[in-house]
């Protein structure tokens, strides 16, 4: 599907978010086997799946663009600290801005235009009615710092990881739609520290192998992986900071509403080396789909049922599924006869 943004829908309160039939078809379904286990499921981030695939371009802009940008503005208004950058990450912020602007303007020229003359740049975002001229590398010529400026115009969350001492440190980012984690809490942590709570993976050496791979990613060779969890309602922001707003929703699932209330939440995670700063960009593009929408694809429903019913209890607990996991398995079982 080519970009065709719908009018703004909400990810909170009345939850007017919906997926079109085209969005359902292109959803990045994460279960490739009948059982799910943690693994280093990383592949090269190259075009795959043909025109309209979520993997067609470096950045995926879809029908929810305006809705997600509206949600991002609300979150940043409520909690400005969801965007932060340590002093030594200034150059990485400009790296990030260049990567985003070049990718968007090349892949979606009907909506994004970038004109460059040496360090004098002009950026136009036709979807958000933004036009700015600035000097690349000079923060004073932009309305806000580069990470904050362009991060408000791209779907997904973004962390900029500083690489030093053969490790990665979360020293900058814009995280407004996280799945149960906090940039403010993880800021400055090393790769192993922010992955500390994940069960079953450490003894298998998964994170050690992943770190070795990530620190070796060169400029021009981005990699990707999928991650997933389940969330209640079409809520993007499930951060610890807002837990009082959404934590109780896990108790609201019943056999009657499970198909409408429970959403499969998939993250398309892309790792890309920044050329000037050597920082590693870690982008997290989130997609939401209800169990009701998944059931329109019987093969997906069967596969998900098998993955859910064999999910180890430590993963059920870690992903916060404990209260409603049996209801999900029961609902999906009808499609796996």
C-alpha positions as a printed NumPy array, in Angstrom:
array([[  0.   ,   0.   ,   0.   ],
       [  1.281,   3.453,  -0.882],
       [  0.924,   6.084,   1.816],
       [ -2.648,   7.299,   2.16 ],
       [ -3.073,   8.733,   5.654],
       [ -6.499,   8.516,   7.214],
       [ -7.97 ,  11.321,   9.333],
       [ -6.728,  11.36 ,  12.92 ],
       [ -7.917,   8.477,  15.095],
       [ -7.236,   8.113,  18.814],
       [ -5.036,   5.693,  20.78 ],
       [ -6.615,   6.617,  24.12 ],
       [ -9.964,   7.362,  25.759],
       [-12.524,   6.473,  23.043],
       [ -9.981,   4.401,  21.008],
       [-11.24 ,   5.173,  17.515],
       [ -8.168,   3.501,  15.921],
       [ -9.012,   0.943,  13.209],
       [ -7.116,  -0.959,  10.525],
       [ -8.322,  -0.967,   6.94 ],
       [ -8.391,  -4.27 ,   5.056],
       [ -5.183,  -3.174,   3.306],
       [ -3.464,  -2.486,   6.631],
       [ -4.447,  -5.941,   7.878],
       [ -3.012,  -7.613,   4.786],
       [  0.355,  -5.852,   5.152],
       [  0.636,  -6.354,   8.903],
       [  4.049,  -7.785,   9.914],
       [  2.796, -11.008,  11.486],
       [  5.633, -12.214,  13.752],
       [  5.011, -15.932,  14.295],
       [  6.925, -18.052,  11.798],
       [  6.665, -21.323,  13.745],
       [  4.095, -23.061,  15.944],
       [  6.188, -22.308,  19.022],
       [  7.734, -18.993,  20.046],
       [ 11.118, -18.781,  21.75 ],
       [ 13.571, -15.924,  22.083],
       [ 16.194, -15.903,  19.363],
       [ 18.547, -13.541,  17.552],
       [ 16.077, -13.132,  14.685],
       [ 18.044, -10.451,  12.839],
       [ 18.195, -10.036,   9.079],
       [ 19.425,  -7.392,   6.659],
       [ 17.007,  -4.465,   6.378],
       [ 16.646,  -4.626,   2.614],
       [ 13.448,  -4.315,   0.52 ],
       [ 11.275,  -7.408,   0.8  ],
       [  7.71 ,  -8.317,  -0.055],
       [  7.17 ,  -6.045,  -3.028],
       [  5.274,  -2.795,  -3.435],
       [  3.264,  -1.859,  -0.369],
       [  5.152,  -4.155,   2.002],
       [  6.149,  -2.757,   5.4  ],
       [  9.694,  -3.684,   4.309],
       [  9.558,  -1.783,   1.009],
       [ 11.428,   1.273,   2.331],
       [ 13.818,   2.105,   5.148],
       [ 10.935,   3.905,   6.899],
       [  7.351,   2.723,   6.672],
       [  4.764,   5.498,   6.457],
       [  1.207,   4.193,   6.408],
       [ -2.439,   5.113,   6.897],
       [ -1.916,   5.844,  10.612],
       [  0.685,   8.589,  10.072],
       [ -1.482,  11.54 ,  11.125],
       [ -2.908,   9.63 ,  14.081],
       [  0.509,   8.639,  15.392],
       [  1.907,  12.139,  14.994],
       [ -1.074,  13.547,  16.901],
       [ -0.533,  10.995,  19.672],
       [  3.176,  11.834,  19.808],
       [  2.413,  15.537,  20.218],
       [  0.049,  14.758,  23.116],
       [  2.641,  12.59 ,  24.901],
       [  5.442,  15.142,  24.492],
       [  3.17 ,  17.904,  25.738],
       [  2.368,  15.822,  28.827],
       [  5.931,  14.541,  29.379],
       [  8.673,  16.452,  27.539],
       [ 11.306,  14.124,  29.055],
       [ 10.2  ,  11.418,  26.603],
       [ 12.733,  13.077,  24.306],
       [ 16.237,  13.417,  25.705],
       [ 19.78 ,  13.708,  24.435],
       [ 22.973,  13.786,  26.443],
       [ 25.445,  16.501,  25.531],
       [ 27.837,  14.167,  23.694],
       [ 24.997,  12.98 ,  21.41 ],
       [ 24.467,  16.289,  19.563],
       [ 26.211,  15.075,  16.404],
       [ 24.2  ,  11.838,  16.509],
       [ 21.045,  13.957,  16.517],
       [ 22.091,  15.588,  13.262],
       [ 22.978,  12.172,  11.834],
       [ 19.472,  11.06 ,  12.721],
       [ 17.852,  14.103,  11.136],
       [ 19.746,  13.572,   7.887],
       [ 18.885,   9.869,   7.727],
       [ 15.192,  10.556,   8.288],
       [ 14.906,  13.467,   5.856],
       [ 16.819,  11.791,   3.053],
       [ 14.879,   8.536,   3.41 ],
       [ 11.464,  10.187,   3.563],
       [ 12.102,  12.537,   0.648],
       [ 13.47 ,   9.78 ,  -1.579],
       [ 10.814,   7.167,  -0.772],
       [  7.724,   9.413,  -0.381],
       [  8.419,  12.43 ,  -2.638],
       [  4.73 ,  13.346,  -2.858],
       [  4.703,  14.153,   0.85 ],
       [  8.269,  15.071,   1.855],
       [ 10.711,  17.387,   0.016],
       [ 14.339,  18.05 ,   0.936],
       [ 16.465,  20.618,  -0.886],
       [ 20.154,  20.919,  -0.024],
       [ 22.809,  23.437,  -1.025],
       [ 25.926,  22.607,   0.979],
       [ 24.818,  23.125,   4.605],
       [ 21.748,  25.213,   3.739],
       [ 18.733,  22.902,   3.772],
       [ 15.024,  23.386,   3.165],
       [ 12.603,  20.748,   4.478],
       [  8.926,  20.429,   3.605],
       [  6.506,  18.001,   5.214],
       [  3.27 ,  18.339,   3.258],
       [  1.345,  15.978,   5.544],
       [  1.919,  18.168,   8.613],
       [  2.169,  21.489,   6.755],
       [  5.752,  22.12 ,   7.92 ],
       [  8.317,  24.102,   5.926],
       [ 11.648,  25.139,   7.461],
       [ 14.976,  26.384,   6.148],
       [ 18.008,  25.775,   8.359],
       [ 21.769,  25.351,   8.448],
       [ 22.765,  21.708,   8.899],
       [ 24.737,  21.345,  12.132],
       [ 23.523,  24.606,  13.674],
       [ 20.896,  23.952,  16.345],
       [ 19.985,  27.632,  16.531],
       [ 18.518,  27.553,  13.003],
       [ 15.863,  24.933,  13.857],
       [ 12.759,  25.466,  16.026],
       [ 14.051,  22.731,  18.376],
       [ 17.031,  20.345,  18.558],
       [ 17.336,  18.025,  15.523],
       [ 16.266,  14.811,  17.274],
       [ 13.187,  16.494,  18.709],
       [ 12.38 ,  18.279,  15.443],
       [ 12.391,  15.342,  13.03 ],
       [ 11.328,  12.758,  15.612],
       [  7.931,  14.471,  15.758],
       [  7.498,  13.801,  12.028],
       [  8.294,  10.069,  11.739],
       [  6.238,   7.087,  12.855],
       [  7.9  ,   4.926,  15.475],
       [ 10.158,   5.451,  18.472],
       [ 13.89 ,   6.068,  18.216],
       [ 16.896,   5.504,  20.463],
       [ 20.407,   6.656,  19.596],
       [ 22.946,   4.322,  21.17 ],
       [ 26.458,   5.564,  21.85 ],
       [ 29.051,   2.856,  21.174],
       [ 32.089,   2.708,  23.441],
       [ 34.1  ,   0.004,  25.228],
       [ 32.532,  -2.644,  22.946],
       [ 29.112,  -1.852,  24.375],
       [ 26.049,   0.245,  23.528],
       [ 24.588,   2.904,  25.808],
       [ 21.136,   4.463,  25.582],
       [ 22.187,   8.097,  25.623],
       [ 19.529,   9.765,  23.443],
       [ 16.096,   9.058,  22.047],
       [ 12.44 ,   9.89 ,  21.538],
       [ 10.21 ,   7.225,  23.077],
       [  6.496,   8.061,  23.196],
       [  4.873,   4.662,  22.498],
       [  6.923,   2.114,  24.474],
       [  5.786,  -1.355,  25.481],
       [  6.29 ,  -1.306,  29.265],
       [  9.636,   0.485,  29.452],
       [ 10.894,   3.993,  30.082],
       [ 13.576,   6.034,  28.313],
       [ 14.009,   8.192,  31.406],
       [ 14.746,   5.071,  33.486],
       [ 16.992,   3.371,  30.9  ],
       [ 18.918,   6.5  ,  29.872],
       [ 22.658,   5.933,  30.209],
       [ 22.293,   2.173,  30.7  ],
       [ 24.387,  -0.352,  28.789],
       [ 22.909,  -2.96 ,  26.459],
       [ 22.947,  -5.71 ,  29.1  ],
       [ 21.548,  -3.413,  31.799],
       [ 18.415,  -2.383,  29.925],
       [ 17.798,  -5.997,  28.855],
       [ 18.276,  -7.252,  32.405],
       [ 14.584,  -8.063,  33.133],
       [ 14.136, -10.316,  30.055],
       [ 13.739, -13.98 ,  31.136],
       [ 15.136, -17.154,  29.507],
       [ 17.49 , -15.315,  27.148],
       [ 20.552, -14.633,  29.277],
       [ 21.473, -18.244,  29.982],
       [ 21.186, -19.007,  26.266],
       [ 23.737, -16.316,  25.441],
       [ 21.283, -14.574,  23.125],
       [ 22.092, -11.043,  24.234],
       [ 25.839, -11.619,  24.103],
       [ 25.541, -12.729,  20.479],
       [ 23.177,  -9.865,  19.675],
       [ 25.539,  -7.273,  21.148],
       [ 28.491,  -8.661,  19.196],
       [ 26.425,  -8.442,  15.997],
       [ 25.106,  -4.936,  16.668],
       [ 28.445,  -3.374,  17.517],
       [ 29.793,  -4.693,  14.195],
       [ 27.043,  -3.173,  12.004],
       [ 28.76 ,  -0.909,   9.447],
       [ 27.463,   2.269,   7.837],
       [ 25.077,   1.476,   4.989],
       [ 24.083,  -2.019,   6.172],
       [ 21.035,  -1.678,   8.458],
       [ 19.514,  -4.752,  10.097],
       [ 16.   ,  -5.506,  11.349],
       [ 14.045,  -7.845,  13.59 ],
       [ 10.481,  -8.24 ,  14.844],
       [  9.419,  -8.219,  18.47 ],
       [  5.906,  -8.625,  19.85 ],
       [  3.654,  -8.496,  22.878],
       [ -0.08 ,  -8.207,  23.56 ],
       [ -1.757,  -5.03 ,  24.746],
       [ -5.255,  -4.116,  25.844],
       [ -7.081,  -1.654,  23.618],
       [ -5.402,   0.16 ,  20.754],
       [ -3.103,   2.017,  23.12 ],
       [  0.297,   3.153,  21.871],
       [  1.68 ,   4.578,  25.116],
       [  2.059,   1.758,  27.642],
       [  4.949,   3.318,  29.54 ],
       [  5.571,   2.926,  33.279],
       [  4.953,   6.671,  33.632],
       [  1.346,   6.235,  32.5  ],
       [  0.65 ,   2.879,  34.184],
       [ -2.251,   4.289,  36.259],
       [ -4.032,   5.034,  32.978],
       [ -3.722,   1.554,  31.467],
       [ -2.626,  -1.052,  34.016],
       [ -6.17 ,  -1.771,  35.177],
       [ -7.269,  -2.498,  31.588],
       [ -5.683,  -5.944,  31.84 ],
       [ -8.503,  -6.903,  34.208],
       [-11.208,  -5.766,  31.767],
       [-10.843,  -8.65 ,  29.284],
       [-13.676, -11.186,  29.158],
       [-14.62 , -14.07 ,  26.9  ],
       [-17.174, -11.75 ,  25.299],
       [-14.799,  -8.871,  24.47 ],
       [-11.393, -10.559,  24.086],
       [-11.455, -10.331,  20.27 ],
       [-12.024,  -6.583,  20.346],
       [ -9.969,  -5.676,  23.446],
       [ -6.742,  -7.642,  22.932],
       [ -4.276,  -6.392,  20.342],
       [ -1.179,  -8.041,  18.975],
       [  1.513,  -5.369,  19.195],
       [  4.434,  -5.902,  16.808],
       [  7.612,  -3.854,  16.703],
       [  9.655,  -3.624,  13.529],
       [ 13.05 ,  -2.83 ,  15.029],
       [ 15.74 ,  -1.432,  12.726],
       [ 19.399,  -0.931,  13.646],
       [ 21.374,   1.502,  11.48 ],
       [ 24.901,   2.917,  11.888],
       [ 25.208,   6.714,  11.85 ],
       [ 28.134,   7.903,   9.666],
       [ 29.452,  10.945,  11.549],
       [ 28.943,  10.048,  15.207],
       [ 29.226,   6.219,  14.91 ],
       [ 26.07 ,   6.007,  17.044],
       [ 23.691,   3.126,  16.365],
       [ 20.153,   4.148,  15.533],
       [ 17.616,   1.765,  17.066],
       [ 14.176,   2.476,  15.621],
       [ 10.997,   0.829,  16.887],
       [  8.037,   1.004,  14.511],
       [  4.908,  -0.246,  16.287],
       [  1.917,  -1.903,  14.589],
       [ -1.353,  -2.828,  16.325],
       [ -3.943,  -5.387,  15.227],
       [ -6.901,  -6.795,  17.174],
       [ -7.543, -10.502,  17.568],
       [-10.771,  -9.89 ,  15.656],
       [ -8.772,  -8.596,  12.675],
       [ -6.272, -11.45 ,  12.965],
       [ -9.163, -13.924,  12.738],
       [ -9.866, -12.693,   9.195],
       [ -6.722, -14.628,   8.241],
       [ -7.331, -18.2  ,   9.388],
       [ -3.705, -19.248,   8.931],
       [ -2.553, -16.408,  11.17 ],
       [ -5.159, -17.331,  13.783],
       [ -4.06 , -20.992,  13.763],
       [ -0.378, -20.107,  14.056],
       [ -0.956, -17.597,  16.812],
       [ -3.067, -20.094,  18.764],
       [ -0.25 , -22.643,  18.671],
       [  2.355, -20.068,  19.665],
       [  0.219, -18.777,  22.534],
       [ -0.715, -22.137,  24.009],
       [  2.928, -23.256,  24.145],
       [  4.323, -19.948,  25.446],
       [  6.529, -20.566,  28.521],
       [  5.122, -19.164,  31.761],
       [  8.129, -16.872,  32.401],
       [  7.416, -15.174,  29.055],
       [  3.698, -14.931,  29.819],
       [  4.515, -13.175,  33.078],
       [  7.265, -10.978,  31.643],
       [  5.053,  -9.748,  28.8  ],
       [  2.233,  -8.965,  31.231],
       [ -0.207, -11.479,  29.749],
       [ -0.948, -13.491,  32.89 ],
       [ -4.463, -12.187,  33.582],
       [ -5.878, -12.656,  30.09 ],
       [ -3.638, -15.248,  28.4  ],
       [ -6.134, -18.142,  28.872],
       [ -8.886, -16.08 ,  27.261],
       [ -6.67 , -15.4  ,  24.24 ],
       [ -5.844, -19.105,  23.85 ],
       [ -9.497, -20.078,  24.179],
       [-10.641, -17.536,  21.604],
       [ -7.996, -18.537,  19.04 ],
       [ -8.638, -22.269,  19.536],
       [-11.836, -22.096,  17.453],
       [ -9.721, -21.433,  14.352],
       [ -7.343, -24.344,  14.95 ],
       [ -9.529, -27.398,  14.549]])
